[in-house]
Structures are given as C-alpha cells and as structure tokens.
Amino acid sequence: MASNESKRLLSLDILRGLTIAGMIVVNSPGLDETYTWVAHADWNGWTPADLVFPSFLVIMGISLVISFGRRRERGESVNAMLWQVVRRTFIIFAFGLIESAVFYDFTSIHDFRVLGVLQRIALCYFACSLLYLFAGWEAQAGIMAALLLGYWALLTRVPVPGYGRGNLTADGNLASYLDRRILGAQHMMNSVEDPEGVLSTLPAIATSLMGVLAGHWIRGRRGKRRKVELLLAAGAASTAAGWLWGISFPLNKHIWTSSFVLFTGGIALLGLGLCYAFLDDDRGWKAWLARPLEVFGRNPLIAYFASGLFYGVQEFVPMRVQGAQGNLKLWLTYTLFAPWLSPRSASLAYALAYTGVCLGLMAILYRKRIFVKI
C-alpha cells in the first residue's frame, strides 16, 4: 500500500503554500504606505489580497475531506476523529489568542481582541468537520446554500436600530452592529467593525464548505482530466455567479458577503484546477517552481503563526529611526530599502524579504521532514 507521503496531493500543498505566502506578504508591510494590490479593499470591492484568506478556507475544506476520508478507510472510529477535531479547534483558537496578544495593542483583558484569522479558521474547521462526519454531501451542499441565502436575507431584510433595513455601510450593517453588541467595540479590530466578526463567520463556513464539496469530487473515482474539468467549470460558474450577485449585494471581505463567498471561492477552485492540471508532479522545472510553495504548504499554520509572532515582536523592539523613536521593523525598512526605493516599494520590499526569511525557517523543517500536525 502506498504511504501517506506518496498519496499527498501536491497541487493542494502548492496552492496552500501560495495562500500562506500571500498572507505573510499582506500582513507584513514595512511601512504604513502600501500598494493597493497588497492591501485589502477599504470596503466594497476586492483586491488580490482579498483572495488569500478565502482560498485558504477552501483548501482547508478539501484537506479535511481527504484526511478524514483516508482515516475512515483505515477503520478509525468517529469518536477518535471527533476528539481530534475538538483538540485541533481548541489549539488553533488558542494560537489565535496568542497572536492577538502580540499583534494588537491592548492595556488589559477589557480591550483584548477576541476574534481573528486563526480563530475563524478554528471555527470553520470545527463546523465543517462535524458536517463531514455526520452529514452527506447533499446535506452539506444544502447547508452551504442556506448559509449564503440566509446571510443575504439577514443583511438586506433585517432592520438595524438607528440605520434601517439593508444598510451595508461599515457601521450600519447588521453584522457590525451585532459584533458591537456581542463582543463590545473594545474587543474588535476597530470600534466600528471586525473583519472576523461573529455573524460573518457563518458565510465563512460556507466558503469552507465549498472546499468540502470539492474534496468529494477529488476523492471520487473520476480520472484526473475529468476532475480538472469539474474544478475549472465549478470555479468559473461560482466566480461568475458571485460577480453577478455582487451587483446588488456587493463583494465585501469585511462582512464576508455571500457574493464574496462565491466569487473568491470560485477563484480558489480555478487556481486548484490549474495547479492540479499543470503542477501536480515533481519533475523538472515544475519541481523548481513549486518547491518553495510546497515548503510553506506542508507547515501552513506554523508558518502563519510564527510569521505573525515574529513580525509583532519586531514592533515591540525600540529603535531610533531617523532621529525619532521607532521599532526594529521600521529600522530594517529604512536602513535596507528606503534609501533606494519609494516608500511603497520599500514597504513591499521589506514584506517580500520577511516572507523569504520565513520561507528559510520553514525550509529547515522541510529538509528535516518535520511537519507539525496540530
């Protein structure tokens, strides 16, 4: 029987690695000034940076189907898998709280940010794992549709006190209003809205369910060509549907609108289909091109967590920068890049260099065949 190593879907590792690299670049600017394409859209609309997180959730959905599917084939009990789901959810959520402590300024537990990227990953993983273990693909598809339509109805039909019905501004939409009521403004990314809030986690679960459904296709008995065709067709249809829906229900990452789910999830499926078609082997120029992304893709959560942790630490190390009080990150940016680049280019150069450093650290683990499984 083939080993687990040989059974891995290389294209999935590659695309996962691309999303991790993208997350690090987007989250690690050297300066406040950045190019628009490496920053999230201010509100409605999208930039390439807005594709990264949804793509990771889609990949996570696919991965859990492949992983749990193999374990079912080995005869593992549902209770054993359920225990791992609870344990992994708790650990990922805890990592998110640690990262919040490093990334965001807070004076006490009373203004500590509760939710965040890793916390959302944990919640989506938990929900989709339960749905995979206890429901068939038809129910999973139905729940995904219900989440998208239900979320659309909530945001467009339920009146918000003081703002009325269908208000999709930053402070007037239902998701932000509920976050302020449930979490409290002091526990959010800012006092108005939180891009990883409570209600918007529901459509994020739908994003992960897109991956779960794609995972069923990939694990099916169809040939590779047919799987690629299905991924590309589903990706194109979903992207087009999301764009059309976005005309009346705008694409918006901050509140994770239903149109945003279909649009970004579709692009993720297109990306996976292309990787599966052209990069899912380990030969020649393809191996050279794919190896750095595979390195990130084999240790994704550790790479993301460590990058956020070390980036946050740099901001706490005091340094004199151009005669004023600054930090280590600013000192590195102004010393290495600002003298010969524009502020935006210097900011991007630092982010790329920092991503390269993170890749080097992950490469050490990769060469030693150390893959951290939470």
Steps between C-alpha positions, in 0.01 A plus 500: 500500500629847419615713789327815612786703351443357153127551526528874562346728242795720409284762330311549827827559688611744231182706509494491879859623502407781261226616736737493799761699308229745400381535859852578621563759229164672562535496880866609516543843339814690583316833511143620522519600131429198278390423147125452469537149360674376817245667729140403561224702337388786723140374491310378192695343215805279505874492449732198451565515875133425563529165321754354739297417812197354315735283294653362818154411635409321177826303515437416864160357404655283231778384732269388778297288256817331373635449853181371659420294193828311532447447871154361436651258249745386769205425727554775759202574720298818479570562869875501440465745211258716700748523787768620258259761359432641848869496592613664176228764519602592852872524414448710185266735687755531782774583249272772368463651847877499543542672165240762599706569811808567287343674199252740659547768762303436818533618856305225678259212444228763466623615157652174371398400145310171529464389138747494212626301203609187688186508713288507184700212354436303820125564493468416129706184546281391793171559317608337174656202676174429680303537177735262321488240777124508554344613170519399134604724215138582414439638851832684489403666171159590639649653814747702291215639290295572813791688658551716190132579446430538871789740548386704199148517645628605842717782367245631251166438674554535876486863620791629710403741780593850396596398144197331349475202266760405239773738622835356392728777625783421741310602810141446382500137386351227720826303536692796639210604721478152656877488547484823698215359708647153555874564512506863600679764294809473722548133408486553121769590246356849504206656680270479195549159335710186518588307181495174698182572694232269639221507241735514200650169615188330358576582133867421570384149593325492162835584338656199673206284392582584138830328569326205666284447191805530275673245722224249425564550127876459538464181704258354246588233248510734202820534300732797547384673181136480605582632847684796348206572271257494794720726713542753219132493405382536860756773563397700193129464578546601864718799412247622243208448740679690774581789268140524379363480855750768596316753283216507758677349804853646482817296526633580845764314701441702819152354546565194278195546278346202324608637161855521637481132599403386150742734322811425706416132548463465125840656441650256754350205312636637172843530658488145632383367165793665323751380760356149481523503121852638461694475828389176663826317446855533623709522184724755326411868498171427673682375809721812502198726469283320752750409774497833692121499507494135605732589790244748631214266417631212710511707821230762437372590845846502657627720215214744541514506880879539515500775239239698693677443829845613379354793310320616813816460709688730261248774568567473875880534467579875537746654252591853401385563143592826326544677829166389644382210710407200284533124504709224348268452201519867405877504554545206264274656238667842511850353514474232233238625255389861548832658387453372144126435464177698526305457827252256344773299331707496821198373691446221246871416488504452876189277481656286227830475685321405820302235313832366368636476855188311609543269199857430607388400848228275360751350254707379796199311632423371151852366442492324836154360408346668803132570431313636798158339531277672753 
